Amino acid sequence: MKHEWKAALWAAFSLLTLRSYAQPTDDAELLRSRETVWRAWFADDHKALEQLVPEGTIVISAGEKKWKNRDDVLRSATDFKASGGKLILLNFPRTEVQHFGDVAILWSSYELELEVEGKRSTNSGRVTEIFVRKQGRWTNPGWHTDGER
């Protein structure tokens, strides 16, 4: 009887654990939220950023020693736009998504084309992004980018 109880407990635990990882394969809303965060930053859309990038956000960017917080994200968006910066192209050639309940981690490669002071440049790299689903919406409380070499 003791072994049956342990086996039943182990089976229940295993099902609950697997269930927390199992999510619908339709990530369209999640990917739209990710795209909105990126485009809102380049457009200096503070309203969208304030909804999608919560307090407590941590950002690690390629080549920068200082980690950023939400205020830094908002300020850097304003600085980019104020410098005349424009997003010309945004592409995510590869994205893998892992779900852990209401948390999703996106592992992606990205490509950007920007225009600053009339000069165009391209940039590519990798990004790891954390998304948390709260009150029916995805928020983006952290990410880490690195540049391609």
Secondary structure, DSSP 8 states (H G I E B T S, - for coil): -HHHHHHHHHHHHHHHHHHHH---S--HHHHHHHHHHHHHHHHT-HHHHHHHS-TT-EEE-TT-SS-B-HHHHHHHHHHHHHTT-EEEEEEEEEEEEEEETTEEEEEEEEEEEEEETTEEEEEEEEEEEEEEEETTEEEEEEEEEEE--
